[in-house]
């Protein structure tokens, strides 16, 4: 286990590099959970995530000779930017291997810091293997994104700041990928206050840490499938896994659809952009079986491309019943469209899109299909409009399958 002096050294190196990310109290989440909820907004950190902490500190420990050889790493994006920034400050060459599915914003931001970007593999583990091959071939120094004690020490400095801002912290929720962040925070948090609970949060589609903890050893999962690209890891770190086993109190698993809800909540209530991986600790709040506790959720990053944001907003609104599409079959004669519009208007629904298909039936005089996309106040509101349309004989069918409307 690291000593307090190890973390103190990392803190001293980083203090003139990091931006202040003071805790933000969340009135809305506090009211909905019965606890006092705070966010640690590392999405506002330099390079857009907490990763600058571990990568910059690791590079600071290298000798001049090591830096001259050049650095290489693999990353889904945030560690890439941290290494690129740290290498730029140290005057070292950096080569970053990123999965081919990495969002464009993360690729471009990494290049802006002067690094060479190589796209390889469909997910992190394939990119990591290629980066290690480059290190062996070219003599580069490999900077592991999580399975490195120096990196974990840098990440763990977050715990200093949390407990400085909120000494009475009871629970810290930490997004989990390979385990570098949660191991560093858990180590330091327990050193500072053994009573603080540190809980990791993983996506169900990339639950390598929870699987490893079940089996008591580092275990690779067969498949990685999650929208949280920043934590899409197949195998946790073997160096840091013993620290996770010893100091992390629990792991919570989250479905991808829960991240879309969390995205909307953070956008609407706190006016912040948080990437999918960083939303894990927000989605986990409802699973904490406690009341009247001080809970800190770490928003680990905010590097998200606009296309992904648009998709999350759309899916989130659909999940909440604030947007719905209804298919209606109606006679092809004047006045039918007006009838539909009046029914929806009477229920205070708002039509945002109409698709009129006259070729749904060979006999156009029989019926045509009308698809109505509308805004609503929620699932019950959608249901009331569908029921009224059915009562008027339009046989409405919701276009997206959702049992709540059955």
C-alpha positions as CSV (number, residue, x, y, z in Angstrom):
1,X,0.0,0.0,0.0
2,X,1.2,3.5,-0.7
3,X,2.0,5.8,2.2
4,X,0.6,9.3,2.7
5,X,4.0,10.6,1.6
6,X,3.5,9.0,-1.8
7,X,0.2,10.8,-2.3
8,X,1.7,14.0,-0.9
9,X,4.5,13.9,-3.5
10,X,2.0,13.4,-6.3
11,X,-0.2,16.2,-5.0
12,X,2.8,18.6,-4.9
13,X,3.7,17.7,-8.5
14,X,0.1,18.3,-9.7
15,X,-0.8,21.4,-7.7
16,X,0.3,23.9,-10.3
17,X,-1.1,21.8,-13.2
18,X,-4.7,21.0,-12.1
19,X,-7.7,23.2,-12.2
20,X,-9.8,23.5,-9.1
21,X,-12.9,21.2,-9.3
22,X,-14.6,22.0,-6.1
23,X,-17.6,20.0,-5.0
24,X,-21.0,21.0,-6.3
25,X,-24.1,20.4,-4.1
26,X,-27.0,18.8,-6.0
27,X,-30.4,19.9,-4.6
28,X,-32.3,17.8,-7.1
29,X,-30.4,14.5,-6.5
30,X,-30.3,15.1,-2.7
31,X,-34.1,15.4,-2.7
32,X,-34.7,12.4,-4.8
33,X,-32.3,10.1,-2.9
34,X,-32.8,11.3,0.7
35,X,-29.1,12.0,1.0
36,X,-26.8,15.0,0.6
37,X,-25.3,14.5,-2.8
38,X,-22.3,16.3,-4.2
39,X,-20.5,16.1,-7.5
40,X,-16.8,16.2,-8.0
41,X,-16.7,17.8,-11.5
42,X,-13.5,16.3,-13.1
43,X,-15.3,16.9,-16.4
44,X,-14.2,20.5,-15.9
45,X,-10.6,19.5,-15.4
46,X,-7.8,20.4,-17.8
47,X,-8.0,18.0,-20.8
48,X,-11.6,17.3,-19.8
49,X,-11.1,14.5,-17.3
50,X,-9.3,13.2,-14.2
51,X,-6.8,11.3,-16.3
52,X,-4.4,14.2,-16.4
53,X,-3.6,13.5,-12.8
54,X,-2.1,10.0,-13.3
55,X,-0.5,10.5,-16.6
56,X,1.2,13.8,-15.7
57,X,2.5,12.4,-12.4
58,X,3.8,9.3,-14.1
59,X,5.7,11.3,-16.7
60,X,7.2,13.4,-13.9
61,X,8.8,10.3,-12.4
62,X,10.6,9.4,-15.6
63,X,14.3,10.2,-16.1
64,X,15.5,12.5,-18.9
65,X,16.8,9.5,-20.7
66,X,13.5,7.8,-20.6
67,X,11.6,10.8,-21.9
68,X,14.1,11.1,-24.8
69,X,13.1,7.7,-26.0
70,X,9.5,8.8,-26.5
71,X,6.3,7.8,-24.8
72,X,3.5,5.5,-26.0
73,X,0.2,4.6,-24.5
74,X,-3.2,3.1,-25.4
75,X,-6.4,4.9,-24.5
76,X,-10.1,5.3,-25.3
77,X,-9.4,9.1,-25.2
78,X,-9.0,10.7,-21.8
79,X,-5.7,9.1,-20.8
80,X,-4.5,9.8,-24.3
81,X,-5.0,13.5,-23.8
82,X,-3.4,13.4,-20.4
83,X,-0.3,11.7,-21.8
84,X,-0.2,14.0,-24.8
85,X,-0.4,17.1,-22.6
86,X,2.2,15.7,-20.1
87,X,4.6,14.8,-22.9
88,X,4.2,18.2,-24.5
89,X,5.1,19.9,-21.2
90,X,8.1,17.6,-20.8
91,X,9.3,18.0,-24.4
92,X,8.8,14.3,-25.2
93,X,7.4,12.7,-28.2
94,X,4.1,10.8,-27.6
95,X,2.4,8.1,-29.7
96,X,-1.1,7.3,-28.7
97,X,-3.0,4.1,-29.9
98,X,-6.7,4.5,-29.7
99,X,-9.6,2.1,-30.6
100,X,-11.1,2.8,-34.0
101,X,-14.5,3.6,-32.3
102,X,-13.0,6.5,-30.3
103,X,-15.1,9.6,-30.6
104,X,-13.7,12.2,-33.0
105,X,-13.5,14.9,-30.4
106,X,-11.1,12.8,-28.3
107,X,-8.9,12.0,-31.3
108,X,-8.7,15.7,-32.4
109,X,-8.1,16.9,-28.9
110,X,-5.2,14.4,-28.5
111,X,-3.6,15.6,-31.7
112,X,-3.9,19.2,-30.6
113,X,-1.5,18.5,-27.8
114,X,1.1,17.4,-30.4
115,X,0.8,13.6,-30.1
116,X,0.8,11.1,-33.0
117,X,-2.5,9.1,-33.0
118,X,-2.7,5.6,-34.3
119,X,-6.2,4.0,-34.6
120,X,-6.1,0.2,-33.9
121,X,-8.6,-2.4,-32.7
122,X,-12.3,-2.2,-31.8
123,X,-11.9,-1.7,-28.1
124,X,-9.3,-0.7,-25.5
125,X,-7.6,-4.1,-25.0
126,X,-6.7,-4.5,-28.7
127,X,-5.3,-1.0,-28.8
128,X,-3.3,-1.7,-25.6
129,X,-1.7,-4.8,-27.2
130,X,-0.6,-2.8,-30.2
131,X,0.8,0.0,-28.1
132,X,3.0,-2.5,-26.1
133,X,4.2,-4.0,-29.4
134,X,5.2,-0.5,-30.6
135,X,7.0,0.1,-27.3
136,X,9.0,-3.1,-27.8
137,X,9.7,-2.4,-31.4
138,X,10.6,1.3,-31.2
139,X,12.0,1.5,-27.6
140,X,9.3,3.8,-26.4
141,X,8.4,4.0,-22.7
142,X,4.9,2.6,-22.2
143,X,2.5,4.6,-19.9
144,X,-0.2,2.3,-18.9
145,X,-3.6,4.0,-18.4
146,X,-4.5,2.3,-15.2
147,X,-2.3,-0.7,-14.3
148,X,0.5,1.3,-12.8
149,X,0.9,2.3,-9.2
150,X,2.3,5.8,-10.0
151,X,-0.7,6.4,-12.3
152,X,-3.1,5.2,-9.6
153,X,-1.4,7.5,-7.1
154,X,-1.9,10.5,-9.3
155,X,-5.6,9.6,-9.8
156,X,-6.0,9.1,-6.0
157,X,-5.2,12.8,-5.3
158,X,-8.9,13.4,-5.9
159,X,-9.6,12.0,-2.5
160,X,-7.5,14.7,-0.8
161,X,-9.7,17.4,-2.5
162,X,-13.0,15.6,-1.7
163,X,-12.2,15.3,2.0
164,X,-10.8,18.8,2.2
165,X,-14.1,20.2,0.7
166,X,-16.3,17.8,2.7
167,X,-14.5,16.2,5.7
168,X,-17.8,14.5,6.7
169,X,-18.0,12.5,3.4
170,X,-19.6,9.1,4.0
171,X,-19.6,7.5,0.5
172,X,-17.6,8.1,-2.7
173,X,-18.9,6.8,-6.0
174,X,-16.3,6.1,-8.6
175,X,-16.7,5.2,-12.3
176,X,-14.7,2.0,-13.0
177,X,-12.9,0.8,-16.1
178,X,-9.6,-0.9,-15.6
179,X,-9.4,0.2,-12.0
180,X,-6.7,2.9,-11.8
181,X,-9.0,5.6,-10.5
182,X,-10.9,3.6,-7.9
183,X,-7.8,1.9,-6.5
184,X,-6.0,5.2,-6.0
185,X,-9.0,6.9,-4.4
186,X,-9.8,3.9,-2.2
187,X,-6.2,3.7,-0.9
188,X,-5.9,7.4,-0.1
189,X,-9.5,7.7,1.3
190,X,-8.9,4.8,3.7
191,X,-5.6,6.4,4.8
192,X,-7.3,9.7,5.5
193,X,-10.5,8.3,7.0
194,X,-11.0,4.5,7.3
195,X,-14.8,5.0,7.7
196,X,-15.3,6.4,4.2
197,X,-16.9,3.9,1.9
198,X,-15.6,3.8,-1.7
199,X,-17.9,2.2,-4.2
200,X,-17.0,1.5,-7.8
201,X,-19.6,1.7,-10.6
202,X,-19.3,-0.3,-13.8
203,X,-21.4,-0.7,-16.9
204,X,-23.0,-4.2,-17.1
205,X,-21.5,-4.6,-20.6
206,X,-18.0,-4.2,-19.3
207,X,-18.0,-5.6,-15.8
208,X,-14.5,-6.9,-15.6
209,X,-13.8,-5.7,-12.1
210,X,-16.9,-7.1,-10.5
211,X,-16.3,-10.4,-12.3
212,X,-12.7,-10.5,-11.1
213,X,-13.8,-9.7,-7.5
214,X,-16.3,-12.6,-7.7
215,X,-13.6,-15.0,-8.7
216,X,-10.9,-13.6,-6.5
217,X,-8.5,-13.1,-9.3
218,X,-8.0,-11.0,-12.4
219,X,-10.5,-12.2,-15.0
220,X,-11.1,-11.2,-18.6
221,X,-14.7,-10.9,-19.8
222,X,-15.6,-12.4,-23.1
223,X,-17.3,-9.4,-24.6
224,X,-17.3,-5.6,-24.1
225,X,-20.5,-3.9,-25.1
226,X,-21.3,-0.5,-23.6
227,X,-21.9,3.1,-24.7
228,X,-19.5,4.2,-21.9
229,X,-16.4,4.0,-24.2
230,X,-14.1,5.5,-21.5
231,X,-14.5,2.3,-19.3
232,X,-14.9,-0.3,-22.1
233,X,-12.2,-2.6,-20.6
234,X,-12.0,-6.3,-21.0
235,X,-9.3,-7.1,-18.4
236,X,-8.6,-5.1,-15.2
237,X,-5.1,-4.3,-14.1
238,X,-3.2,-7.1,-12.4
239,X,-0.9,-4.7,-10.5
240,X,-3.7,-2.7,-9.0
241,X,-6.3,-5.4,-8.5
242,X,-5.1,-6.4,-5.0
243,X,-5.7,-2.8,-3.9
244,X,-9.2,-2.9,-5.3
245,X,-9.9,-6.2,-3.5
246,X,-8.7,-4.8,-0.2
247,X,-10.0,-1.2,-0.2
248,X,-13.0,-0.9,-2.5
249,X,-16.2,-1.6,-0.5
250,X,-18.6,-2.6,-3.3
251,X,-19.3,-2.5,-7.0
252,X,-22.6,-1.3,-8.5
253,X,-23.5,-2.4,-12.1
254,X,-25.4,0.0,-14.4
255,X,-27.4,-0.6,-17.6
256,X,-26.6,1.6,-20.6
257,X,-30.1,3.0,-20.8
258,X,-29.7,4.4,-17.2
259,X,-26.8,6.6,-18.5
260,X,-29.2,8.3,-20.9
261,X,-31.4,9.3,-18.0
262,X,-28.4,10.5,-16.0
263,X,-27.2,12.6,-19.0
264,X,-30.6,14.4,-19.1
265,X,-30.6,15.0,-15.4
266,X,-27.1,16.5,-15.3
267,X,-27.8,18.6,-18.4
268,X,-31.1,19.9,-17.2
269,X,-30.4,20.3,-13.5
270,X,-26.7,21.3,-13.5
271,X,-26.0,22.6,-17.1
272,X,-23.0,20.3,-17.5
273,X,-21.8,17.9,-20.2
274,X,-20.6,14.6,-18.7
275,X,-19.5,11.7,-20.9
276,X,-21.1,8.3,-20.5
277,X,-18.4,6.8,-18.3
278,X,-18.6,9.8,-16.0
279,X,-22.3,9.4,-15.7
280,X,-22.0,5.9,-14.0
281,X,-21.6,7.5,-10.6
282,X,-24.7,9.6,-11.2
283,X,-26.8,6.6,-12.3
284,X,-25.7,4.7,-9.2
285,X,-27.1,7.1,-6.7
286,X,-30.5,5.5,-6.7
287,X,-29.0,2.2,-5.7
288,X,-27.4,3.4,-2.5
289,X,-29.4,1.9,0.4
290,X,-28.7,4.7,2.8
291,X,-30.3,7.9,4.1
292,X,-29.0,11.1,5.4
293,X,-25.5,10.4,4.2
294,X,-23.0,12.7,2.5
295,X,-22.3,11.1,-0.9
296,X,-19.8,12.3,-3.5
297,X,-20.2,11.2,-7.1
298,X,-17.1,11.7,-9.3
299,X,-17.9,13.0,-12.7
300,X,-14.8,11.5,-14.3
301,X,-14.9,13.2,-17.7
302,X,-16.7,15.4,-20.1
303,X,-15.2,14.6,-23.5
304,X,-18.2,13.8,-25.7
305,X,-18.8,14.5,-29.4
306,X,-21.9,16.4,-30.5
307,X,-23.4,13.4,-32.4
308,X,-23.3,11.3,-29.2
309,X,-24.9,14.1,-27.2
310,X,-27.7,14.4,-29.7
311,X,-28.3,10.6,-29.6
312,X,-28.4,10.6,-25.8
313,X,-30.8,13.5,-25.7
314,X,-33.1,11.8,-28.1
315,X,-33.0,8.4,-26.4
316,X,-33.4,10.0,-23.0
317,X,-36.5,11.9,-24.0
318,X,-38.0,8.7,-25.5
319,X,-37.2,6.8,-22.3
320,X,-39.0,9.4,-20.2
321,X,-42.0,9.6,-22.5
322,X,-41.3,13.2,-23.4
323,X,-41.1,12.2,-27.1
324,X,-43.2,9.5,-28.7
325,X,-44.1,8.4,-32.2
326,X,-47.6,7.0,-32.9
327,X,-48.6,5.2,-36.1
328,X,-52.3,5.7,-37.2
329,X,-54.2,4.3,-40.1
330,X,-57.0,6.6,-41.3
331,X,-59.2,7.1,-44.3
332,X,-57.6,9.1,-47.2
333,X,-60.1,12.0,-47.2
334,X,-60.1,15.7,-46.2
335,X,-60.4,16.5,-42.5
336,X,-58.9,13.3,-41.0
337,X,-55.5,14.9,-40.3
338,X,-57.3,17.9,-38.7
339,X,-59.2,15.5,-36.4
340,X,-55.9,13.8,-35.2
341,X,-54.3,17.3,-34.6
342,X,-57.3,18.4,-32.6
343,X,-57.3,15.4,-30.4
344,X,-53.6,15.8,-29.6
345,X,-54.1,19.5,-29.1
346,X,-57.0,18.9,-26.6
347,X,-54.6,16.8,-24.5
348,X,-51.9,19.5,-24.7
349,X,-49.6,17.4,-26.8
350,X,-47.3,19.1,-29.3
351,X,-46.8,17.7,-32.8
352,X,-43.2,18.0,-33.9
353,X,-43.2,15.8,-37.0
354,X,-45.7,14.2,-39.4
355,X,-45.1,11.4,-42.0
356,X,-47.9,10.7,-44.4
357,X,-47.7,7.5,-46.3
358,X,-50.3,7.0,-49.0
359,X,-48.8,3.7,-50.3
360,X,-49.4,1.6,-47.2
361,X,-52.4,0.0,-49.0
362,X,-53.0,-0.7,-52.7
363,X,-56.4,0.8,-52.4
364,X,-55.7,4.4,-51.4
365,X,-59.4,5.0,-50.8
366,X,-59.3,2.6,-47.9
367,X,-56.6,4.0,-45.7
368,X,-53.3,5.7,-45.4
369,X,-50.7,5.7,-42.7
370,X,-49.9,8.7,-40.6
371,X,-46.9,8.7,-38.2
372,X,-47.1,11.4,-35.6
373,X,-44.0,12.3,-33.5
374,X,-45.1,14.4,-30.5
375,X,-43.8,16.0,-27.3
376,X,-45.4,15.0,-24.1
377,X,-45.0,15.4,-20.3
378,X,-44.2,11.8,-19.6
379,X,-45.5,8.2,-20.1
380,X,-48.9,8.8,-18.6
381,X,-49.5,11.8,-20.8
382,X,-48.5,9.7,-23.9
383,X,-50.8,6.9,-22.7
384,X,-53.8,9.3,-22.4
385,X,-53.4,10.6,-25.9
386,X,-53.1,7.1,-27.3
387,X,-56.2,6.0,-25.5
388,X,-58.2,8.9,-26.8
389,X,-57.0,8.3,-30.4
390,X,-58.1,4.7,-30.0
391,X,-61.5,5.8,-28.7
392,X,-61.9,7.9,-31.8
393,X,-61.3,4.8,-34.0
394,X,-57.7,5.5,-35.3
395,X,-56.2,2.3,-33.9
396,X,-52.9,3.9,-32.8
397,X,-49.7,1.9,-32.4
398,X,-46.6,3.2,-30.7
399,X,-43.6,2.8,-33.0
400,X,-41.1,2.0,-30.3
401,X,-41.7,-1.2,-28.2
402,X,-42.4,-0.2,-24.6
403,X,-44.3,-2.3,-22.1
404,X,-45.4,0.7,-20.1
405,X,-47.9,1.6,-22.9
406,X,-49.4,-1.8,-23.2
